Amino acid sequence: MIEVMCAILIMGVALVALTRALTTALASTKDSEVQTTIVALAAGQIETLRAGAVLTDDTTEGDFGDSFPKYKWQQTVAPGDLDGLHQVDVVVEDSKSGAALFKLTTLLFDSDYPSTSASDAKQKERNQKKAKKRNRRGQ
């Protein structure tokens, strides 16, 4: 009888330890999934900016649509040390609390730098205005 009670006690302690290990592993997996998603969203926002023809020095913000309603972004494009170079900071934030979850920084060159003519300069100005309107809408 005592042997059975000792066996049950040992099995109970082992089950508690196993349950705790599984809970910790599941939490770590979920944290890794969230972190991977946030990094991918920030990188995607930078690639969207890179795909646009013109970089405008400005701070804009938006969300990731219905696909990722828990997150929003804020991007800052600032002039770099060289002509045509811009520092881009993208911060992914929690939509509810506004807490910054991840910040990604990179340097990008204007794709049309330097302008070669007055018509190119006018076209660049028009493109900048369009990009500013598009960024303010959160696209």
N, CA, C and O atoms as CSV, one atom per row, in Angstrom:
chain,resi,resn,atom,element,x,y,z
A,1,MET,N,N,0.811,-1.188,0.000
A,1,MET,CA,C,0.000,0.000,0.000
A,1,MET,C,C,0.866,1.268,0.000
A,1,MET,O,O,0.572,2.212,-0.734
A,2,ILE,N,N,1.904,1.299,0.795
A,2,ILE,CA,C,2.799,2.447,0.842
A,2,ILE,C,C,3.521,2.607,-0.495
A,2,ILE,O,O,3.740,3.727,-0.956
A,3,GLU,N,N,3.884,1.499,-1.106
A,3,GLU,CA,C,4.560,1.574,-2.404
A,3,GLU,C,C,3.657,2.211,-3.458
A,3,GLU,O,O,4.126,2.990,-4.287
A,4,VAL,N,N,2.391,1.889,-3.429
A,4,VAL,CA,C,1.429,2.445,-4.387
A,4,VAL,C,C,1.285,3.948,-4.155
A,4,VAL,O,O,1.264,4.720,-5.114
A,5,MET,N,N,1.188,4.367,-2.907
A,5,MET,CA,C,1.066,5.799,-2.598
A,5,MET,C,C,2.320,6.567,-3.012
A,5,MET,O,O,2.226,7.690,-3.507
A,6,CYS,N,N,3.494,5.964,-2.810
A,6,CYS,CA,C,4.745,6.603,-3.244
A,6,CYS,C,C,4.790,6.707,-4.760
A,6,CYS,O,O,5.238,7.719,-5.299
A,7,ALA,N,N,4.336,5.686,-5.444
A,7,ALA,CA,C,4.315,5.705,-6.905
A,7,ALA,C,C,3.368,6.787,-7.423
A,7,ALA,O,O,3.694,7.494,-8.376
A,8,ILE,N,N,2.197,6.919,-6.797
A,8,ILE,CA,C,1.234,7.952,-7.197
A,8,ILE,C,C,1.810,9.344,-6.930
A,8,ILE,O,O,1.629,10.251,-7.743
A,9,LEU,N,N,2.491,9.518,-5.818
A,9,LEU,CA,C,3.115,10.795,-5.493
A,9,LEU,C,C,4.196,11.161,-6.518
A,9,LEU,O,O,4.261,12.299,-6.983
A,10,ILE,N,N,5.019,10.206,-6.855
A,10,ILE,CA,C,6.078,10.447,-7.852
A,10,ILE,C,C,5.459,10.774,-9.211
A,10,ILE,O,O,5.919,11.673,-9.915
A,11,MET,N,N,4.405,10.028,-9.570
A,11,MET,CA,C,3.755,10.281,-10.851
A,11,MET,C,C,3.097,11.675,-10.851
A,11,MET,O,O,3.123,12.363,-11.871
A,12,GLY,N,N,2.520,12.086,-9.742
A,12,GLY,CA,C,1.907,13.415,-9.646
A,12,GLY,C,C,2.926,14.525,-9.815
A,12,GLY,O,O,2.680,15.499,-10.527
A,13,VAL,N,N,4.077,14.380,-9.159
A,13,VAL,CA,C,5.139,15.385,-9.296
A,13,VAL,C,C,5.638,15.425,-10.738
A,13,VAL,O,O,5.880,16.501,-11.285
A,14,ALA,N,N,5.788,14.272,-11.339
A,14,ALA,CA,C,6.252,14.214,-12.727
A,14,ALA,C,C,5.241,14.863,-13.677
A,14,ALA,O,O,5.630,15.565,-14.609
A,15,LEU,N,N,3.952,14.632,-13.446
A,15,LEU,CA,C,2.925,15.234,-14.296
A,15,LEU,C,C,2.901,16.754,-14.161
A,15,LEU,O,O,2.706,17.456,-15.153
A,16,VAL,N,N,3.094,17.267,-12.957
A,16,VAL,CA,C,3.146,18.717,-12.757
A,16,VAL,C,C,4.328,19.309,-13.529
A,16,VAL,O,O,4.188,20.334,-14.197
A,17,ALA,N,N,5.479,18.665,-13.435
A,17,ALA,CA,C,6.662,19.152,-14.153
A,17,ALA,C,C,6.447,19.078,-15.662
A,17,ALA,O,O,6.834,19.996,-16.385
A,18,LEU,N,N,5.841,18.010,-16.140
A,18,LEU,CA,C,5.571,17.855,-17.571
A,18,LEU,C,C,4.584,18.917,-18.059
A,18,LEU,O,O,4.768,19.497,-19.129
A,19,THR,N,N,3.557,19.163,-17.284
A,19,THR,CA,C,2.565,20.186,-17.648
A,19,THR,C,C,3.203,21.570,-17.715
A,19,THR,O,O,2.931,22.342,-18.634
A,20,ARG,N,N,4.043,21.875,-16.746
A,20,ARG,CA,C,4.734,23.168,-16.740
A,20,ARG,C,C,5.657,23.293,-17.958
A,20,ARG,O,O,5.715,24.357,-18.574
A,21,ALA,N,N,6.364,22.241,-18.306
A,21,ALA,CA,C,7.257,22.263,-19.469
A,21,ALA,C,C,6.470,22.476,-20.761
A,21,ALA,O,O,6.900,23.240,-21.625
A,22,LEU,N,N,5.332,21.815,-20.901
A,22,LEU,CA,C,4.500,21.989,-22.102
A,22,LEU,C,C,3.941,23.403,-22.189
A,22,LEU,O,O,3.905,23.985,-23.274
A,23,THR,N,N,3.506,23.963,-21.069
A,23,THR,CA,C,2.980,25.321,-21.057
A,23,THR,C,C,4.058,26.331,-21.463
A,23,THR,O,O,3.796,27.242,-22.248
A,24,THR,N,N,5.251,26.169,-20.933
A,24,THR,CA,C,6.364,27.050,-21.283
A,24,THR,C,C,6.714,26.934,-22.762
A,24,THR,O,O,6.977,27.941,-23.419
A,25,ALA,N,N,6.719,25.721,-23.285
A,25,ALA,CA,C,7.036,25.508,-24.698
A,25,ALA,C,C,5.980,26.146,-25.599
A,25,ALA,O,O,6.323,26.754,-26.613
A,26,LEU,N,N,4.716,26.016,-25.247
A,26,LEU,CA,C,3.652,26.629,-26.044
A,26,LEU,C,C,3.741,28.152,-26.009
A,26,LEU,O,O,3.551,28.802,-27.037
A,27,ALA,N,N,4.025,28.724,-24.853
A,27,ALA,CA,C,4.160,30.179,-24.748
A,27,ALA,C,C,5.334,30.681,-25.582
A,27,ALA,O,O,5.234,31.713,-26.246
A,28,SER,N,N,6.437,29.955,-25.546
A,28,SER,CA,C,7.611,30.342,-26.341
A,28,SER,C,C,7.316,30.265,-27.834
A,28,SER,O,O,7.751,31.124,-28.602
A,29,THR,N,N,6.589,29.253,-28.239
A,29,THR,CA,C,6.218,29.106,-29.645
A,29,THR,C,C,5.335,30.264,-30.091
A,29,THR,O,O,5.530,30.803,-31.181
A,30,LYS,N,N,4.378,30.649,-29.274
A,30,LYS,CA,C,3.489,31.763,-29.608
A,30,LYS,C,C,4.268,33.080,-29.674
A,30,LYS,O,O,4.046,33.885,-30.578
A,31,ASP,N,N,5.175,33.303,-28.726
A,31,ASP,CA,C,6.002,34.512,-28.749
A,31,ASP,C,C,6.854,34.572,-30.016
A,31,ASP,O,O,7.004,35.636,-30.617
A,32,SER,N,N,7.405,33.437,-30.416
A,32,SER,CA,C,8.220,33.387,-31.633
A,32,SER,C,C,7.380,33.678,-32.868
A,32,SER,O,O,7.834,34.363,-33.784
A,33,GLU,N,N,6.168,33.166,-32.895
A,33,GLU,CA,C,5.267,33.413,-34.023
A,33,GLU,C,C,4.925,34.893,-34.133
A,33,GLU,O,O,4.939,35.461,-35.226
A,34,VAL,N,N,4.618,35.513,-33.004
A,34,VAL,CA,C,4.286,36.944,-32.993
A,34,VAL,C,C,5.489,37.767,-33.442
A,34,VAL,O,O,5.344,38.683,-34.252
A,35,GLN,N,N,6.671,37.454,-32.927
A,35,GLN,CA,C,7.880,38.200,-33.286
A,35,GLN,C,C,8.181,38.061,-34.782
A,35,GLN,O,O,8.550,39.037,-35.435
A,36,THR,N,N,8.027,36.863,-35.315
A,36,THR,CA,C,8.257,36.645,-36.745
A,36,THR,C,C,7.273,37.452,-37.584
A,36,THR,O,O,7.654,38.042,-38.594
A,37,THR,N,N,6.022,37.478,-37.173
A,37,THR,CA,C,5.003,38.247,-37.894
A,37,THR,C,C,5.331,39.729,-37.884
A,37,THR,O,O,5.233,40.394,-38.915
A,38,ILE,N,N,5.719,40.250,-36.728
A,38,ILE,CA,C,6.022,41.681,-36.598
A,38,ILE,C,C,7.216,42.067,-37.469
A,38,ILE,O,O,7.192,43.104,-38.132
A,39,VAL,N,N,8.255,41.239,-37.468
A,39,VAL,CA,C,9.442,41.524,-38.289
A,39,VAL,C,C,9.071,41.500,-39.769
A,39,VAL,O,O,9.516,42.356,-40.533
A,40,ALA,N,N,8.269,40.535,-40.174
A,40,ALA,CA,C,7.853,40.442,-41.582
A,40,ALA,C,C,7.005,41.648,-41.987
A,40,ALA,O,O,7.138,42.148,-43.103
A,41,LEU,N,N,6.141,42.116,-41.097
A,41,LEU,CA,C,5.322,43.291,-41.408
A,41,LEU,C,C,6.183,44.541,-41.565
A,41,LEU,O,O,5.956,45.337,-42.476
A,42,ALA,N,N,7.163,44.720,-40.692
A,42,ALA,CA,C,8.055,45.883,-40.794
A,42,ALA,C,C,8.864,45.825,-42.085
A,42,ALA,O,O,8.998,46.832,-42.780
A,43,ALA,N,N,9.403,44.655,-42.409
A,43,ALA,CA,C,10.179,44.510,-43.642
A,43,ALA,C,C,9.296,44.734,-44.868
A,43,ALA,O,O,9.733,45.332,-45.851
A,44,GLY,N,N,8.070,44.262,-44.809
A,44,GLY,CA,C,7.134,44.483,-45.919
A,44,GLY,C,C,6.805,45.951,-46.111
A,44,GLY,O,O,6.656,46.411,-47.243
A,45,GLN,N,N,6.691,46.694,-45.013
A,45,GLN,CA,C,6.417,48.128,-45.120
A,45,GLN,C,C,7.590,48.850,-45.762
A,45,GLN,O,O,7.390,49.754,-46.574
A,46,ILE,N,N,8.810,48.465,-45.410
A,46,ILE,CA,C,9.987,49.068,-46.040
A,46,ILE,C,C,10.039,48.714,-47.527
A,46,ILE,O,O,10.383,49.560,-48.353
A,47,GLU,N,N,9.704,47.486,-47.869
A,47,GLU,CA,C,9.705,47.089,-49.280
A,47,GLU,C,C,8.627,47.829,-50.064
A,47,GLU,O,O,8.826,48.157,-51.234
A,48,THR,N,N,7.493,48.091,-49.432
A,48,THR,CA,C,6.451,48.887,-50.084
A,48,THR,C,C,6.960,50.296,-50.355
A,48,THR,O,O,6.712,50.864,-51.419
A,49,LEU,N,N,7.664,50.848,-49.395
A,49,LEU,CA,C,8.242,52.186,-49.563
A,49,LEU,C,C,9.316,52.169,-50.649
A,49,LEU,O,O,9.402,53.092,-51.459
A,50,ARG,N,N,10.126,51.125,-50.661
A,50,ARG,CA,C,11.186,50.996,-51.664
A,50,ARG,C,C,10.598,50.864,-53.071
A,50,ARG,O,O,11.174,51.369,-54.034
A,51,ALA,N,N,9.465,50.193,-53.187
A,51,ALA,CA,C,8.834,49.994,-54.495
A,51,ALA,C,C,8.241,51.284,-55.045
A,51,ALA,O,O,8.098,51.439,-56.257
A,52,GLY,N,N,7.891,52.218,-54.144
A,52,GLY,CA,C,7.390,53.510,-54.596
A,52,GLY,C,C,8.514,54.275,-55.273
A,52,GLY,O,O,9.686,54.104,-54.939
A,53,ALA,N,N,8.153,55.106,-56.213
A,53,ALA,CA,C,9.165,55.790,-57.012
A,53,ALA,C,C,9.903,56.884,-56.251
A,53,ALA,O,O,11.060,57.175,-56.556
A,54,VAL,N,N,9.245,57.495,-55.261
A,54,VAL,CA,C,9.811,58.680,-54.638
A,54,VAL,C,C,9.782,58.532,-53.114
A,54,VAL,O,O,8.803,58.055,-52.541
A,55,LEU,N,N,10.866,58.948,-52.477
A,55,LEU,CA,C,10.921,58.991,-51.023
A,55,LEU,C,C,10.660,60.421,-50.570
A,55,LEU,O,O,11.308,61.353,-51.047
A,56,THR,N,N,9.731,60.596,-49.666
A,56,THR,CA,C,9.391,61.911,-49.145
A,56,THR,C,C,9.759,61.959,-47.669
A,56,THR,O,O,9.318,61.114,-46.889
A,57,ASP,N,N,10.564,62.944,-47.283
A,57,ASP,CA,C,10.948,63.092,-45.878
A,57,ASP,C,C,9.717,63.505,-45.080
A,57,ASP,O,O,9.242,64.636,-45.184
A,58,ASP,N,N,9.207,62.562,-44.277
A,58,ASP,CA,C,7.977,62.797,-43.555
A,58,ASP,C,C,7.751,61.647,-42.577
A,58,ASP,O,O,8.401,60.606,-42.680
A,59,THR,N,N,6.840,61.832,-41.637
A,59,THR,CA,C,6.408,60.760,-40.751
A,59,THR,C,C,4.973,60.429,-41.085
A,59,THR,O,O,4.111,61.307,-41.083
A,60,THR,N,N,4.711,59.167,-41.373
A,60,THR,CA,C,3.359,58.717,-41.700
A,60,THR,C,C,3.036,57.498,-40.866
A,60,THR,O,O,3.922,56.844,-40.316
A,61,GLU,N,N,1.747,57.206,-40.783
A,61,GLU,CA,C,1.335,56.021,-40.045
A,61,GLU,C,C,0.126,55.404,-40.709
A,61,GLU,O,O,-0.574,56.042,-41.495
A,62,GLY,N,N,-0.100,54.154,-40.377
A,62,GLY,CA,C,-1.233,53.431,-40.951
A,62,GLY,C,C,-1.374,52.084,-40.274
A,62,GLY,O,O,-0.719,51.798,-39.271
A,63,ASP,N,N,-2.247,51.260,-40.847
A,63,ASP,CA,C,-2.429,49.921,-40.296
A,63,ASP,C,C,-2.177,48.893,-41.390
A,63,ASP,O,O,-1.917,49.244,-42.541
A,64,PHE,N,N,-2.256,47.641,-41.021
A,64,PHE,CA,C,-1.990,46.562,-41.955
A,64,PHE,C,C,-3.273,45.940,-42.483
A,64,PHE,O,O,-3.252,44.831,-43.017
A,65,GLY,N,N,-4.375,46.636,-42.341
A,65,GLY,CA,C,-5.644,46.180,-42.885
A,65,GLY,C,C,-6.274,45.074,-42.051
A,65,GLY,O,O,-5.903,44.845,-40.900
A,66,ASP,N,N,-7.239,44.396,-42.666
A,66,ASP,CA,C,-7.979,43.347,-41.974
A,66,ASP,C,C,-7.150,42.092,-41.739
A,66,ASP,O,O,-7.506,41.266,-40.899
A,67,SER,N,N,-6.063,41.941,-42.462
A,67,SER,CA,C,-5.227,40.751,-42.298
A,67,SER,C,C,-4.524,40.731,-40.945
A,67,SER,O,O,-4.363,39.670,-40.342
A,68,PHE,N,N,-4.106,41.904,-40.466
A,68,PHE,CA,C,-3.393,42.011,-39.191
A,68,PHE,C,C,-3.956,43.180,-38.389
A,68,PHE,O,O,-3.286,44.202,-38.242
A,69,PRO,N,N,-5.173,43.049,-37.870
A,69,PRO,CA,C,-5.805,44.185,-37.177
A,69,PRO,C,C,-5.171,44.520,-35.831
A,69,PRO,O,O,-5.437,45.587,-35.278
A,70,LYS,N,N,-4.346,43.638,-35.298
A,70,LYS,CA,C,-3.735,43.885,-33.986
A,70,LYS,C,C,-2.534,44.813,-34.062
A,70,LYS,O,O,-2.012,45.229,-33.028
A,71,TYR,N,N,-2.082,45.148,-35.285
A,71,TYR,CA,C,-0.853,45.919,-35.430
A,71,TYR,C,C,-1.086,47.142,-36.310
A,71,TYR,O,O,-1.941,47.144,-37.196
A,72,LYS,N,N,-0.295,48.184,-36.038
A,72,LYS,CA,C,-0.255,49.369,-36.894
A,72,LYS,C,C,1.208,49.768,-37.060
A,72,LYS,O,O,2.074,49.285,-36.330
A,73,TRP,N,N,1.481,50.649,-38.020
A,73,TRP,CA,C,2.868,51.040,-38.284
A,73,TRP,C,C,2.993,52.553,-38.284
A,73,TRP,O,O,2.036,53.294,-38.509
A,74,GLN,N,N,4.230,52.974,-38.019
A,74,GLN,CA,C,4.606,54.384,-38.144
A,74,GLN,C,C,5.965,54.397,-38.826
A,74,GLN,O,O,6.901,53.731,-38.383
A,75,GLN,N,N,6.066,55.158,-39.904
A,75,GLN,CA,C,7.346,55.223,-40.609
A,75,GLN,C,C,7.826,56.659,-40.672
A,75,GLN,O,O,7.048,57.592,-40.874
A,76,THR,N,N,9.121,56.806,-40.495
A,76,THR,CA,C,9.754,58.114,-40.572
A,76,THR,C,C,10.836,58.049,-41.631
A,76,THR,O,O,11.732,57.208,-41.571
A,77,VAL,N,N,10.745,58.943,-42.596
A,77,VAL,CA,C,11.767,59.072,-43.631
A,77,VAL,C,C,12.462,60.397,-43.381
A,77,VAL,O,O,11.833,61.454,-43.414
A,78,ALA,N,N,13.771,60.334,-43.131
A,78,ALA,CA,C,14.551,61.531,-42.822
A,78,ALA,C,C,15.744,61.603,-43.774
A,78,ALA,O,O,16.214,60.570,-44.252
A,79,PRO,N,N,16.234,62.803,-44.052
A,79,PRO,CA,C,17.394,62.921,-44.936
A,79,PRO,C,C,18.632,62.279,-44.317
A,79,PRO,O,O,18.855,62.358,-43.109
A,80,GLY,N,N,19.430,61.644,-45.168
A,80,GLY,CA,C,20.672,61.029,-44.708
A,80,GLY,C,C,21.842,61.977,-44.853
A,80,GLY,O,O,21.672,63.164,-45.134
A,81,ASP,N,N,23.029,61.438,-44.657
A,81,ASP,CA,C,24.251,62.246,-44.726
A,81,ASP,C,C,24.621,62.623,-46.156
A,81,ASP,O,O,25.295,63.631,-46.366
A,82,LEU,N,N,24.199,61.841,-47.136
A,82,LEU,CA,C,24.515,62.097,-48.537
A,82,LEU,C,C,23.268,62.561,-49.277
A,82,LEU,O,O,22.148,62.220,-48.896
A,83,ASP,N,N,23.468,63.344,-50.339
A,83,ASP,CA,C,22.340,63.764,-51.163
A,83,ASP,C,C,21.671,62.537,-51.764
A,83,ASP,O,O,22.335,61.653,-52.305
A,84,GLY,N,N,20.344,62.497,-51.660
A,84,GLY,CA,C,19.584,61.388,-52.216
A,84,GLY,C,C,19.451,60.197,-51.281
A,84,GLY,O,O,18.710,59.262,-51.585
A,85,LEU,N,N,20.151,60.208,-50.150
A,85,LEU,CA,C,20.090,59.109,-49.186
A,85,LEU,C,C,19.097,59.469,-48.080
A,85,LEU,O,O,19.082,60.598,-47.591
A,86,HIS,N,N,18.276,58.505,-47.695
A,86,HIS,CA,C,17.270,58.721,-46.661
A,86,HIS,C,C,17.360,57.619,-45.617
A,86,HIS,O,O,17.585,56.455,-45.947
A,87,GLN,N,N,17.184,57.994,-44.355
A,87,GLN,CA,C,17.076,57.005,-43.294
A,87,GLN,C,C,15.602,56.715,-43.086
A,87,GLN,O,O,14.798,57.631,-42.912
A,88,VAL,N,N,15.253,55.438,-43.105
A,88,VAL,CA,C,13.864,55.024,-42.953
A,88,VAL,C,C,13.740,54.210,-41.668
A,88,VAL,O,O,14.429,53.207,-41.486
A,89,ASP,N,N,12.853,54.656,-40.784
A,89,ASP,CA,C,12.542,53.933,-39.549
A,89,ASP,C,C,11.094,53.481,-39.627
A,89,ASP,O,O,10.199,54.298,-39.840
A,90,VAL,N,N,10.856,52.187,-39.456
A,90,VAL,CA,C,9.500,51.655,-39.396
A,90,VAL,C,C,9.309,51.043,-38.021
A,90,VAL,O,O,10.065,50.167,-37.601
A,91,VAL,N,N,8.286,51.520,-37.332
A,91,VAL,CA,C,7.954,51.007,-36.001
A,91,VAL,C,C,6.607,50.306,-36.100
A,91,VAL,O,O,5.625,50.891,-36.558
A,92,VAL,N,N,6.565,49.049,-35.669
A,92,VAL,CA,C,5.306,48.310,-35.593
A,92,VAL,C,C,4.815,48.426,-34.156
A,92,VAL,O,O,5.550,48.159,-33.205
A,93,GLU,N,N,3.543,48.836,-34.022
A,93,GLU,CA,C,2.967,49.083,-32.709
A,93,GLU,C,C,1.737,48.214,-32.489
A,93,GLU,O,O,1.111,47.751,-33.442
A,94,ASP,N,N,1.400,48.000,-31.226
A,94,ASP,CA,C,0.167,47.322,-30.860
A,94,ASP,C,C,-0.983,48.294,-31.099
A,94,ASP,O,O,-0.921,49.439,-30.651
A,95,SER,N,N,-2.036,47.860,-31.800
A,95,SER,CA,C,-3.141,48.752,-32.142
A,95,SER,C,C,-3.899,49.255,-30.922
A,95,SER,O,O,-4.351,50.400,-30.900
A,96,LYS,N,N,-4.039,48.417,-29.921
A,96,LYS,CA,C,-4.829,48.812,-28.750
A,96,LYS,C,C,-4.042,49.716,-27.806
A,96,LYS,O,O,-4.518,50.784,-27.420
A,97,SER,N,N,-2.842,49.288,-27.438
A,97,SER,CA,C,-2.079,50.039,-26.432
A,97,SER,C,C,-1.175,51.109,-27.046
A,97,SER,O,O,-0.801,52.065,-26.366
A,98,GLY,N,N,-0.823,50.957,-28.322
A,98,GLY,CA,C,0.098,51.892,-28.953
A,98,GLY,C,C,1.549,51.642,-28.586
A,98,GLY,O,O,2.428,52.423,-28.950
A,99,ALA,N,N,1.808,50.557,-27.865
A,99,ALA,CA,C,3.182,50.230,-27.464
A,99,ALA,C,C,4.002,49.788,-28.675
A,99,ALA,O,O,3.536,49.003,-29.500
A,100,ALA,N,N,5.222,50.301,-28.768
A,100,ALA,CA,C,6.118,49.907,-29.850
A,100,ALA,C,C,6.577,48.469,-29.624
A,100,ALA,O,O,7.086,48.129,-28.556
A,101,LEU,N,N,6.390,47.632,-30.640
A,101,LEU,CA,C,6.753,46.225,-30.536
A,101,LEU,C,C,8.068,45.921,-31.237
A,101,LEU,O,O,8.817,45.044,-30.807
A,102,PHE,N,N,8.353,46.651,-32.325
A,102,PHE,CA,C,9.562,46.381,-33.110
A,102,PHE,C,C,9.901,47.613,-33.940
A,102,PHE,O,O,9.008,48.294,-34.445
A,103,LYS,N,N,11.187,47.895,-34.079
A,103,LYS,CA,C,11.644,49.012,-34.910
A,103,LYS,C,C,12.687,48.490,-35.884
A,103,LYS,O,O,13.635,47.809,-35.495
A,104,LEU,N,N,12.497,48.819,-37.159
A,104,LEU,CA,C,13.425,48.423,-38.209
A,104,LEU,C,C,13.924,49.694,-38.895
A,104,LEU,O,O,13.127,50.537,-39.307
A,105,THR,N,N,15.232,49.824,-39.016
A,105,THR,CA,C,15.849,51.003,-39.618
A,105,THR,C,C,16.716,50.583,-40.795
A,105,THR,O,O,17.439,49.589,-40.726
A,106,THR,N,N,16.633,51.353,-41.877
A,106,THR,CA,C,17.481,51.096,-43.040
A,106,THR,C,C,17.763,52.414,-43.754
A,106,THR,O,O,17.178,53.446,-43.426
A,107,LEU,N,N,18.652,52.369,-44.717
A,107,LEU,CA,C,18.967,53.530,-45.554
A,107,LEU,C,C,18.554,53.222,-46.985
A,107,LEU,O,O,18.832,52.137,-47.496
A,108,LEU,N,N,17.888,54.178,-47.633
A,108,LEU,CA,C,17.442,54.011,-49.012
A,108,LEU,C,C,17.868,55.216,-49.837
A,108,LEU,O,O,17.872,56.346,-49.350
A,109,PHE,N,N,18.226,54.965,-51.086
A,109,PHE,CA,C,18.515,56.039,-52.026
A,109,PHE,C,C,17.277,56.342,-52.843
A,109,PHE,O,O,16.489,55.446,-53.143
A,110,ASP,N,N,17.101,57.618,-53.209
A,110,ASP,CA,C,16.057,57.972,-54.172
A,110,ASP,C,C,16.353,57.249,-55.464
A,110,ASP,O,O,17.497,57.225,-55.920
A,111,SER,N,N,15.335,56.661,-56.057
A,111,SER,CA,C,15.552,55.935,-57.311
A,111,SER,C,C,15.841,56.872,-58.472
A,111,SER,O,O,16.460,56.464,-59.455
A,112,ASP,N,N,15.401,58.128,-58.373
A,112,ASP,CA,C,15.604,59.061,-59.471
A,112,ASP,C,C,16.646,60.129,-59.171
A,112,ASP,O,O,16.658,61.177,-59.818
A,113,TYR,N,N,17.511,59.885,-58.210
A,113,TYR,CA,C,18.528,60.886,-57.872
A,113,TYR,C,C,19.734,60.708,-58.764
A,113,TYR,O,O,20.111,59.556,-58.981
A,114,PRO,N,N,20.364,61.701,-59.290
A,114,PRO,CA,C,19.933,63.100,-59.350
A,114,PRO,C,C,19.034,63.342,-60.550
A,114,PRO,O,O,19.097,62.613,-61.540
A,115,SER,N,N,18.195,64.369,-60.460
A,115,SER,CA,C,17.363,64.761,-61.595
A,115,SER,C,C,18.248,65.408,-62.646
A,115,SER,O,O,19.184,66.137,-62.319
A,116,THR,N,N,17.947,65.138,-63.903
A,116,THR,CA,C,18.803,65.648,-64.969
A,116,THR,C,C,18.223,66.867,-65.658
A,116,THR,O,O,18.940,67.561,-66.378
A,117,SER,N,N,16.948,67.145,-65.456
A,117,SER,CA,C,16.368,68.288,-66.154
A,117,SER,C,C,15.265,68.912,-65.312
A,117,SER,O,O,14.857,68.369,-64.285
A,118,ALA,N,N,14.796,70.058,-65.770
A,118,ALA,CA,C,13.720,70.750,-65.065
A,118,ALA,C,C,12.432,69.941,-65.129
A,118,ALA,O,O,11.670,69.920,-64.163
A,119,SER,N,N,12.177,69.274,-66.255
A,119,SER,CA,C,10.959,68.460,-66.355
A,119,SER,C,C,11.024,67.269,-65.401
A,119,SER,O,O,10.008,66.865,-64.836
A,120,ASP,N,N,12.226,66.706,-65.223
A,120,ASP,CA,C,12.387,65.614,-64.257
A,120,ASP,C,C,12.114,66.117,-62.838
A,120,ASP,O,O,11.508,65.409,-62.033
A,121,ALA,N,N,12.558,67.336,-62.534
A,121,ALA,CA,C,12.341,67.907,-61.210
A,121,ALA,C,C,10.844,68.132,-60.964
A,121,ALA,O,O,10.352,67.880,-59.865
A,122,LYS,N,N,10.119,68.607,-61.990
A,122,LYS,CA,C,8.673,68.807,-61.851
A,122,LYS,C,C,7.959,67.475,-61.664
A,122,LYS,O,O,7.039,67.363,-60.854
A,123,GLN,N,N,8.390,66.466,-62.421
A,123,GLN,CA,C,7.784,65.144,-62.282
A,123,GLN,C,C,8.046,64.574,-60.890
A,123,GLN,O,O,7.165,63.957,-60.291
A,124,LYS,N,N,9.251,64.779,-60.383
A,124,LYS,CA,C,9.589,64.309,-59.037
A,124,LYS,C,C,8.701,64.991,-57.999
A,124,LYS,O,O,8.231,64.344,-57.062
A,125,GLU,N,N,8.470,66.288,-58.161
A,125,GLU,CA,C,7.619,67.018,-57.228
A,125,GLU,C,C,6.188,66.485,-57.262
A,125,GLU,O,O,5.557,66.328,-56.216
A,126,ARG,N,N,5.671,66.203,-58.478
A,126,ARG,CA,C,4.328,65.628,-58.587
A,126,ARG,C,C,4.272,64.251,-57.924
A,126,ARG,O,O,3.311,63.936,-57.222
A,127,ASN,N,N,5.290,63.444,-58.145
A,127,ASN,CA,C,5.337,62.111,-57.542
A,127,ASN,C,C,5.406,62.187,-56.026
A,127,ASN,O,O,4.798,61.370,-55.334
A,128,GLN,N,N,6.148,63.169,-55.502
A,128,GLN,CA,C,6.233,63.338,-54.054
A,128,GLN,C,C,4.874,63.697,-53.466
A,128,GLN,O,O,4.500,63.187,-52.410
A,129,LYS,N,N,4.136,64.569,-54.141
A,129,LYS,CA,C,2.804,64.940,-53.664
A,129,LYS,C,C,1.878,63.736,-53.668
A,129,LYS,O,O,1.118,63.535,-52.721
A,130,LYS,N,N,1.934,62.931,-54.728
A,130,LYS,CA,C,1.112,61.721,-54.791
A,130,LYS,C,C,1.504,60.746,-53.687
A,130,LYS,O,O,0.638,60.150,-53.047
A,131,ALA,N,N,2.797,60.582,-53.464
A,131,ALA,CA,C,3.270,59.643,-52.434
A,131,ALA,C,C,2.837,60.116,-51.051
A,131,ALA,O,O,2.459,59.302,-50.208
A,132,LYS,N,N,2.889,61.421,-50.813
A,132,LYS,CA,C,2.492,61.955,-49.512
A,132,LYS,C,C,1.006,61.702,-49.267
A,132,LYS,O,O,0.616,61.322,-48.163
A,133,LYS,N,N,0.170,61.910,-50.297
A,133,LYS,CA,C,-1.260,61.652,-50.162
A,133,LYS,C,C,-1.510,60.166,-49.907
A,133,LYS,O,O,-2.329,59.806,-49.060
A,134,ARG,N,N,-0.806,59.310,-50.637
A,134,ARG,CA,C,-0.966,57.866,-50.499
A,134,ARG,C,C,-0.555,57.412,-49.104
A,134,ARG,O,O,-1.236,56.581,-48.502
A,135,ASN,N,N,0.548,57.944,-48.580
A,135,ASN,CA,C,1.030,57.570,-47.248
A,135,ASN,C,C,0.087,58.051,-46.158
A,135,ASN,O,O,-0.082,57.373,-45.145
A,136,ARG,N,N,-0.518,59.188,-46.347
A,136,ARG,CA,C,-1.453,59.706,-45.329
A,136,ARG,C,C,-2.724,58.872,-45.267
A,136,ARG,O,O,-3.373,58.803,-44.224
A,137,ARG,N,N,-3.082,58.239,-46.380
A,137,ARG,CA,C,-4.252,57.370,-46.379
A,137,ARG,C,C,-3.949,56.028,-45.755
A,137,ARG,O,O,-4.869,55.246,-45.516
A,138,GLY,N,N,-2.662,55.727,-45.476
A,138,GLY,CA,C,-2.305,54.478,-44.821
A,138,GLY,C,C,-2.047,53.342,-45.767
A,138,GLY,O,O,-2.190,52.179,-45.388
A,139,GLN,N,N,-1.668,53.646,-46.998
A,139,GLN,CA,C,-1.380,52.568,-47.950
A,139,GLN,C,C,0.067,52.261,-47.969
A,139,GLN,O,O,0.502,51.380,-48.710
